[in-house]
Amino acid sequence: MFLCLPSSVEVEAIVYAADGLKAGARPGLVVVDSTTADPDVTRRIAADLSTVEVEMIDAPLGRTPKEAEEGKLSTYVGGNVDVIRRVRPLLECYADTIVETGAIGSGTTCKLVNNFISIGTSAVIAEAIATAAKLGVDLQKLYDVVSAGGANSAMFQMVMPWVLEGDDGKLKGPIRIAAKDLRFYARMAQNAQATAFIAQACSQTYELARILGHSERYMPVLPGILAELNGAPIRALDEAP
């Protein structure tokens, strides 16, 4: 059985409902959870399912809807090696990059660290662009400058088409999902007693965008949201994504 849900909240609801997965599972069932989830919750669910002889691995996904349609996602897989070997042919149906990360929960842990880097980078880019707009910088010229140097990145190249042309389709990740991933990362870091100063700042940036009513907008629109707050809008923000 494969699960791919918005968060751990929905996974718990499906697993623990009175007529849910745990109640109806048969011994020998394998659950592949592709949700970008809270790894502590993932480990707890896996332990609970083991009491009814159900195996679970976590296999969150990377890349975009375009790669999903092409069967070229990436996935980061944690759990029992023998179980992973059994389900690997199924993973290969939709992923061309499969990284085995270790014990259960390690796939989700790696995904959250990865997402902090990528989503955190998008928050930095958004703030920089909004500030540049406030300063009256020619944003096409800014694109040329950044593209030619060390600040260039895949994330920058996915965000800038909206800034320059209004095209948000290069990164079809809703702001609400980005905000959730940053919350989960910050909580994971806090539980590990690790510093998370930058994560908290990036998280609050996305929470602000969500609270302002932009939950369903895609991440490349974030520079425009911040620029509008600065009183120097890049382009009109539509009511609907």
C-alpha contacts under 8 A as a table, 3 or more apart, distances in Angstrom:
res1	aa1	res2	aa2	distance
1	M	29	L	7.46
1	M	30	V	6.14
1	M	31	V	4.80
1	M	32	V	6.10
2	F	31	V	5.88
2	F	32	V	4.75
2	F	33	D	5.88
2	F	34	S	7.14
3	L	11	V	7.72
3	L	31	V	7.41
3	L	32	V	6.20
3	L	33	D	4.71
3	L	34	S	5.75
3	L	35	T	6.71
4	C	33	D	6.16
4	C	34	S	4.73
4	C	35	T	4.63
5	L	8	S	7.75
5	L	10	E	6.38
5	L	11	V	6.66
5	L	34	S	7.49
5	L	35	T	5.16
5	L	36	T	7.85
6	P	10	E	6.75
6	P	35	T	6.54
6	P	36	T	7.34
6	P	177	I	7.35
7	S	10	E	5.75
7	S	11	V	6.69
7	S	35	T	6.23
7	S	36	T	6.28
7	S	37	A	5.22
7	S	38	D	7.71
7	S	180	K	7.80
8	S	11	V	4.90
8	S	12	E	6.04
8	S	35	T	7.36
8	S	36	T	7.77
8	S	37	A	4.93
8	S	38	D	6.04
8	S	41	V	6.78
8	S	42	T	7.57
9	V	12	E	5.33
9	V	13	A	6.33
10	E	13	A	5.00
10	E	14	I	6.30
11	V	14	I	5.26
11	V	15	V	6.13
11	V	35	T	7.96
12	E	15	V	5.10
12	E	16	Y	5.79
12	E	17	A	7.99
12	E	45	I	7.66
13	A	16	Y	5.53
13	A	17	A	5.64
13	A	20	G	7.77
14	I	17	A	5.75
14	I	20	G	5.34
14	I	21	L	6.07
15	V	20	G	5.25
15	V	21	L	4.53
15	V	22	K	5.35
15	V	23	A	7.89
15	V	45	I	7.90
16	Y	19	D	7.95
16	Y	20	G	5.68
16	Y	21	L	6.82
16	Y	22	K	6.21
16	Y	23	A	7.43
17	A	20	G	4.39
17	A	21	L	7.44
17	A	23	A	7.72
18	A	23	A	6.66
19	D	23	A	5.89
19	D	24	G	6.64
20	G	23	A	5.48
20	G	24	G	6.22
21	L	24	G	5.33
21	L	25	A	5.67
22	K	25	A	5.24
22	K	49	L	6.43
22	K	52	V	7.53
25	A	29	L	6.79
25	A	52	V	7.54
25	A	54	V	7.27
26	R	29	L	5.93
26	R	52	V	7.60
26	R	53	E	7.63
26	R	54	V	7.28
27	P	52	V	6.32
27	P	53	E	4.74
27	P	54	V	5.63
28	G	53	E	6.02
28	G	54	V	5.50
28	G	55	E	7.00
29	L	53	E	7.55
29	L	54	V	5.03
29	L	55	E	6.34
30	V	54	V	5.93
30	V	55	E	4.77
30	V	56	M	5.64
30	V	57	I	7.81
30	V	83	V	7.80
31	V	54	V	7.39
31	V	55	E	6.20
31	V	56	M	4.61
31	V	57	I	6.42
32	V	56	M	5.90
32	V	57	I	5.14
32	V	58	D	5.82
32	V	59	A	6.45
33	D	56	M	7.36
33	D	57	I	6.33
33	D	58	D	4.81
33	D	59	A	5.78
33	D	60	P	6.98
34	S	58	D	6.02
34	S	59	A	4.60
34	S	60	P	4.01
34	S	61	L	6.18
35	T	58	D	7.76
35	T	59	A	7.45
35	T	60	P	5.38
35	T	61	L	7.64
35	T	108	T	8.00
36	T	60	P	5.45
36	T	61	L	7.55
36	T	108	T	6.04
36	T	111	K	7.00
36	T	112	L	7.26
36	T	181	D	7.31
37	A	41	V	7.54
37	A	42	T	6.99
37	A	108	T	6.31
37	A	181	D	7.93
37	A	184	F	7.34
38	D	41	V	5.37
38	D	42	T	6.31
38	D	108	T	7.25
38	D	109	T	7.95
38	D	184	F	5.94
38	D	188	M	7.43
39	P	42	T	4.78
39	P	43	R	6.13
39	P	105	G	4.85
39	P	106	S	7.32
39	P	108	T	5.75
39	P	109	T	6.01
39	P	188	M	7.84
40	D	43	R	5.25
40	D	44	R	6.27
40	D	105	G	7.17
41	V	44	R	5.05
41	V	45	I	6.11
42	T	45	I	5.25
42	T	46	A	6.15
42	T	58	D	7.43
42	T	104	I	7.59
42	T	105	G	5.90
43	R	46	A	5.09
43	R	47	A	6.21
43	R	104	I	6.21
43	R	105	G	5.69
44	R	47	A	5.14
44	R	48	D	6.25
45	I	48	D	5.04
45	I	49	L	6.10
46	A	49	L	5.15
46	A	50	S	6.18
46	A	55	E	7.08
46	A	56	M	5.48
46	A	57	I	7.68
46	A	104	I	7.67
47	A	50	S	5.16
47	A	51	T	6.93
48	D	51	T	5.53
48	D	52	V	7.58
49	L	52	V	5.52
49	L	53	E	6.58
49	L	54	V	5.17
49	L	55	E	6.82
49	L	56	M	7.43
50	S	53	E	4.76
50	S	54	V	5.01
50	S	55	E	6.03
50	S	56	M	7.93
51	T	54	V	7.34
55	E	83	V	7.54
56	M	79	G	7.05
56	M	104	I	7.76
57	I	77	V	6.87
57	I	78	G	5.65
57	I	79	G	4.73
57	I	80	N	7.18
57	I	83	V	7.76
57	I	84	I	7.33
57	I	104	I	5.90
57	I	105	G	7.84
58	D	76	Y	7.77
58	D	77	V	5.61
58	D	78	G	5.25
58	D	79	G	6.72
58	D	104	I	6.25
58	D	105	G	6.15
58	D	106	S	7.74
58	D	107	G	5.87
58	D	108	T	6.54
59	A	75	T	5.70
59	A	76	Y	5.18
59	A	77	V	4.30
59	A	78	G	6.50
59	A	107	G	5.86
59	A	108	T	7.05
60	P	75	T	5.62
60	P	76	Y	5.85
60	P	77	V	7.13
60	P	107	G	6.50
60	P	108	T	5.99
60	P	111	K	6.69
61	L	73	L	6.65
61	L	74	S	5.68
61	L	75	T	4.52
61	L	76	Y	6.79
61	L	111	K	7.81
62	G	73	L	5.87
62	G	74	S	4.84
62	G	75	T	5.95
62	G	111	K	7.83
63	R	67	E	6.39
63	R	68	A	7.74
63	R	73	L	5.70
63	R	74	S	6.46
64	T	67	E	5.47
64	T	68	A	6.42
64	T	73	L	7.44
64	T	171	L	6.96
64	T	172	K	6.93
64	T	173	G	7.98
65	P	68	A	4.80
65	P	69	E	6.24
65	P	172	K	7.15
66	K	69	E	5.34
66	K	70	E	6.50
67	E	70	E	4.90
67	E	71	G	5.98
67	E	72	K	4.79
67	E	73	L	5.34
68	A	71	G	5.12
68	A	72	K	5.98
68	A	73	L	5.52
68	A	94	Y	6.68
68	A	95	A	7.99
69	E	72	K	7.70
70	E	94	Y	7.69
71	G	93	C	6.35
71	G	94	Y	3.96
71	G	95	A	5.67
71	G	96	D	7.15
72	K	94	Y	5.84
72	K	95	A	4.75
72	K	96	D	4.94
72	K	97	T	7.42
73	L	94	Y	6.05
73	L	95	A	4.27
73	L	96	D	6.12
73	L	97	T	6.77
74	S	95	A	5.12
74	S	96	D	6.19
74	S	97	T	4.55
74	S	98	I	5.90
74	S	99	V	7.92
75	T	95	A	6.46
75	T	97	T	6.34
75	T	98	I	5.08
75	T	99	V	6.35
76	Y	98	I	6.01
76	Y	99	V	4.81
76	Y	100	E	5.94
76	Y	101	T	6.30
76	Y	107	G	4.73
76	Y	108	T	7.35
76	Y	110	C	7.34
76	Y	111	K	7.09
77	V	84	I	7.62
77	V	98	I	7.16
77	V	99	V	6.06
77	V	100	E	4.77
77	V	101	T	5.67
77	V	102	G	7.43
77	V	106	S	7.36
77	V	107	G	4.75
77	V	108	T	7.96
78	G	100	E	6.14
78	G	101	T	5.34
78	G	102	G	5.04
78	G	103	A	4.99
78	G	104	I	4.46
78	G	105	G	5.81
78	G	106	S	5.14
78	G	107	G	4.69
78	G	108	T	7.71
79	G	83	V	7.38
79	G	84	I	6.89
79	G	102	G	6.27
79	G	103	A	4.53
79	G	104	I	3.97
79	G	105	G	7.32
79	G	106	S	7.86
80	N	83	V	5.33
80	N	84	I	6.27
80	N	103	A	6.65
80	N	104	I	7.22
81	V	84	I	5.10
81	V	85	R	6.18
82	D	85	R	5.04
82	D	86	R	6.38
83	V	86	R	5.08
83	V	87	V	6.48
84	I	87	V	5.29
84	I	88	R	5.77
85	R	88	R	5.21
85	R	89	P	8.00
86	R	89	P	7.33
87	V	90	L	5.43
87	V	91	L	6.49
88	R	91	L	4.90
88	R	92	E	6.14
89	P	92	E	5.11
89	P	93	C	6.76
90	L	93	C	5.30
90	L	94	Y	7.64
91	L	94	Y	5.91
91	L	95	A	5.89
91	L	98	I	7.79
92	E	95	A	5.00
92	E	96	D	6.10
92	E	98	I	7.83
95	A	98	I	6.62
100	E	107	G	7.56
101	T	106	S	5.77
101	T	107	G	5.64
101	T	110	C	7.69
102	G	106	S	5.78
102	G	107	G	7.41
103	A	106	S	5.69
104	I	107	G	7.16
105	G	108	T	5.43
105	G	109	T	6.17
106	S	109	T	4.85
106	S	110	C	6.09
107	G	110	C	5.28
107	G	111	K	6.18
108	T	111	K	4.89
108	T	112	L	6.12
109	T	112	L	5.27
109	T	113	V	6.36
110	C	113	V	5.17
110	C	114	N	6.06
111	K	114	N	4.98
111	K	115	N	5.99
112	L	115	N	4.94
112	L	116	F	6.03
112	L	181	D	6.60
112	L	182	L	7.76
112	L	184	F	7.37
112	L	185	Y	5.55
113	V	116	F	5.12
113	V	117	I	6.44
113	V	185	Y	6.79
114	N	117	I	5.25
114	N	118	S	6.35
115	N	118	S	4.99
115	N	119	I	5.56
115	N	120	G	7.58
115	N	181	D	6.96
115	N	182	L	7.58
116	F	119	I	5.32
116	F	120	G	5.23
116	F	121	T	7.88
116	F	181	D	7.49
116	F	182	L	6.14
116	F	185	Y	6.72
116	F	199	A	7.06
117	I	120	G	5.25
117	I	121	T	5.93
118	S	121	T	5.10
118	S	122	S	6.40
118	S	155	M	6.83
119	I	122	S	4.97
119	I	123	A	6.41
119	I	178	A	6.61
119	I	182	L	7.64
119	I	202	C	7.98
120	G	123	A	5.12
120	G	124	V	6.45
120	G	198	I	7.98
120	G	199	A	6.94
120	G	202	C	5.60
120	G	203	S	7.99
121	T	124	V	5.13
121	T	125	I	6.17
121	T	155	M	7.11
122	S	125	I	4.99
122	S	126	A	6.01
122	S	155	M	6.31
122	S	156	F	7.20
122	S	159	V	7.53
122	S	219	M	7.71
122	S	220	P	7.90
123	A	126	A	5.05
123	A	127	E	6.22
123	A	202	C	5.85
123	A	205	T	6.90
123	A	206	Y	7.60
123	A	222	L	7.53
124	V	127	E	5.27
124	V	128	A	6.19
124	V	202	C	7.71
125	I	128	A	5.13
125	I	129	I	6.13
125	I	156	F	6.77
125	I	223	P	7.50
126	A	129	I	5.22
126	A	130	A	6.09
126	A	222	L	5.81
126	A	223	P	3.99
126	A	224	G	7.76
126	A	226	L	7.15
127	E	130	A	5.13
127	E	131	T	6.13
127	E	223	P	6.35
127	E	226	L	6.70
128	A	131	T	5.16
128	A	132	A	6.11
129	I	132	A	4.93
129	I	133	A	6.14
129	I	139	L	7.71
129	I	223	P	6.04
129	I	227	A	7.69
130	A	133	A	5.10
130	A	134	K	6.31
130	A	223	P	5.50
130	A	224	G	6.88
130	A	226	L	5.75
130	A	227	A	4.26
130	A	230	N	7.26
130	A	232	A	7.64
130	A	234	I	7.98
131	T	134	K	5.00
131	T	135	L	6.26
131	T	227	A	7.09
131	T	230	N	7.77
132	A	135	L	5.00
132	A	136	G	6.30
132	A	137	V	5.26
132	A	139	L	7.47
133	A	136	G	5.08
133	A	137	V	5.67
133	A	138	D	7.66
133	A	139	L	7.21
133	A	227	A	6.75
133	A	232	A	6.08
133	A	233	P	7.47
133	A	234	I	6.88
134	K	137	V	7.64
134	K	227	A	7.11
134	K	230	N	6.72
134	K	231	G	7.31
134	K	232	A	5.17
137	V	141	K	7.76
137	V	142	L	7.16
138	D	141	K	5.31
138	D	142	L	6.31
139	L	142	L	4.76
139	L	143	Y	6.08
139	L	163	V	7.78
139	L	164	L	7.16
140	Q	143	Y	5.01
140	Q	144	D	6.38
140	Q	164	L	6.79
141	K	144	D	5.03
141	K	145	V	6.25
142	L	145	V	5.05
142	L	146	V	6.16
143	Y	146	V	5.34
143	Y	147	S	5.89
143	Y	160	M	7.40
144	D	147	S	5.21
144	D	148	A	6.29
145	V	148	A	5.44
145	V	149	G	6.78
146	V	149	G	5.40
146	V	150	G	7.37
146	V	151	A	5.67
146	V	152	N	5.32
147	S	150	G	7.99
147	S	151	A	7.34
147	S	152	N	4.92
147	S	153	S	7.89
148	A	152	N	6.98
149	G	152	N	5.87
152	N	156	F	6.25
152	N	157	Q	7.61
153	S	156	F	5.11
153	S	157	Q	6.39
154	A	157	Q	5.15
154	A	158	M	6.32
155	M	158	M	5.07
155	M	159	V	6.19
156	F	159	V	5.19
156	F	160	M	6.08
157	Q	160	M	5.57
157	Q	161	P	7.24
158	M	161	P	6.50
158	M	170	K	5.19
158	M	171	L	5.93
158	M	220	P	7.04
159	V	162	W	6.06
159	V	163	V	6.91
159	V	168	D	7.33
159	V	170	K	7.35
159	V	171	L	7.31
159	V	219	M	7.51
159	V	220	P	4.39
159	V	221	V	7.61
160	M	163	V	4.82
160	M	164	L	6.02
160	M	220	P	7.25
161	P	164	L	5.25
161	P	165	E	5.43
161	P	166	G	6.41
161	P	167	D	5.24
161	P	168	D	6.70
161	P	170	K	7.47
162	W	165	E	5.23
162	W	166	G	3.92
162	W	167	D	4.20
162	W	168	D	4.92
162	W	220	P	6.05
162	W	221	V	6.56
163	V	166	G	5.99
163	V	167	D	7.75
163	V	220	P	7.69
163	V	221	V	7.62
163	V	223	P	7.35
163	V	224	G	7.31
163	V	234	I	6.96
163	V	235	R	8.00
164	L	167	D	7.97
166	G	235	R	7.75
167	D	170	K	7.29
168	D	171	L	6.45
168	D	172	K	7.14
168	D	218	Y	6.42
168	D	219	M	7.73
168	D	220	P	5.59
168	D	221	V	6.71
169	G	172	K	5.65
169	G	218	Y	7.89
171	L	218	Y	6.85
171	L	219	M	6.72
171	L	220	P	6.69
172	K	218	Y	5.53
172	K	219	M	7.20
173	G	177	I	6.91
173	G	178	A	7.05
173	G	218	Y	5.17
173	G	219	M	5.77
174	P	177	I	5.46
174	P	178	A	6.53
174	P	215	S	6.48
174	P	216	E	5.17
174	P	217	R	5.45
174	P	218	Y	4.35
174	P	219	M	5.91
175	I	178	A	5.05
175	I	179	A	6.06
175	I	206	Y	6.69
175	I	209	A	7.41
175	I	210	R	6.59
175	I	214	H	6.95
175	I	215	S	5.06
175	I	216	E	6.11
175	I	217	R	5.93
175	I	218	Y	5.70
175	I	219	M	5.38
176	R	179	A	5.08
176	R	180	K	6.21
176	R	206	Y	7.81
176	R	210	R	6.20
176	R	215	S	4.67
176	R	216	E	6.52
177	I	180	K	4.99
177	I	181	D	6.21
178	A	181	D	5.19
178	A	182	L	6.30
178	A	206	Y	7.15
178	A	219	M	7.60
179	A	182	L	5.26
179	A	183	R	6.25
179	A	203	S	6.07
179	A	206	Y	5.23
179	A	207	E	5.91
179	A	210	R	7.68
180	K	183	R	5.08
180	K	184	F	6.21
181	D	184	F	5.11
181	D	185	Y	6.12
182	L	185	Y	5.02
182	L	186	A	6.07
182	L	199	A	6.82
182	L	200	Q	7.92
182	L	202	C	7.45
182	L	203	S	5.31
183	R	186	A	5.19
183	R	187	R	6.13
183	R	203	S	6.30
184	F	187	R	5.11
184	F	188	M	6.08
185	Y	188	M	5.03
185	Y	189	A	6.19
185	Y	199	A	7.63
186	A	189	A	5.12
186	A	190	Q	6.10
186	A	196	A	6.19
186	A	199	A	6.01
186	A	200	Q	6.49
186	A	203	S	7.99
187	R	190	Q	4.98
187	R	191	N	6.07
188	M	191	N	5.16
188	M	192	A	6.32
189	A	192	A	5.07
189	A	193	Q	6.22
189	A	194	A	5.08
189	A	195	T	6.74
189	A	196	A	6.36
190	Q	193	Q	4.88
190	Q	194	A	5.75
190	Q	195	T	7.15
190	Q	196	A	7.18
191	N	194	A	7.60
196	A	199	A	5.06
196	A	200	Q	6.09
197	F	200	Q	5.34
197	F	201	A	6.50
198	I	201	A	5.13
198	I	202	C	6.20
199	A	202	C	5.15
199	A	203	S	5.90
200	Q	203	S	4.94
200	Q	204	Q	6.12
201	A	204	Q	5.22
201	A	205	T	6.34
202	C	205	T	5.08
202	C	206	Y	6.52
203	S	206	Y	5.32
203	S	207	E	6.09
204	Q	207	E	4.82
204	Q	208	L	5.96
205	T	208	L	5.23
205	T	209	A	6.55
206	Y	209	A	5.08
206	Y	210	R	6.20
207	E	210	R	4.97
207	E	211	I	6.04
208	L	211	I	5.12
208	L	212	L	6.14
209	A	212	L	5.16
209	A	213	G	6.75
209	A	214	H	5.67
209	A	215	S	7.08
209	A	222	L	7.23
209	A	225	I	6.83
210	R	213	G	5.36
210	R	214	H	5.03
210	R	215	S	4.59
211	I	214	H	7.23
211	I	215	S	7.64
214	H	217	R	5.33
216	E	240	A	7.92
216	E	241	P	6.21
217	R	221	V	6.74
217	R	240	A	7.49
217	R	241	P	4.82
218	Y	221	V	5.98
218	Y	222	L	7.88
218	Y	241	P	7.26
219	M	222	L	5.67
220	P	223	P	6.91
221	V	224	G	5.40
221	V	225	I	6.56
222	L	225	I	5.06
222	L	226	L	6.35
223	P	226	L	5.27
223	P	227	A	5.96
224	G	227	A	4.91
224	G	228	E	6.02
224	G	233	P	6.29
224	G	234	I	5.65
224	G	235	R	6.88
224	G	237	L	7.32
225	I	228	E	5.27
225	I	229	L	6.45
225	I	233	P	7.90
225	I	237	L	7.65
226	L	229	L	5.04
226	L	230	N	6.30
227	A	230	N	4.95
227	A	231	G	6.41
227	A	232	A	5.32
227	A	233	P	4.96
227	A	234	I	6.42
228	E	231	G	5.07
228	E	232	A	5.54
228	E	233	P	4.30
228	E	234	I	7.29
229	L	232	A	7.54
229	L	233	P	7.82
230	N	233	P	7.55
233	P	236	A	7.11
238	D	241	P	6.87
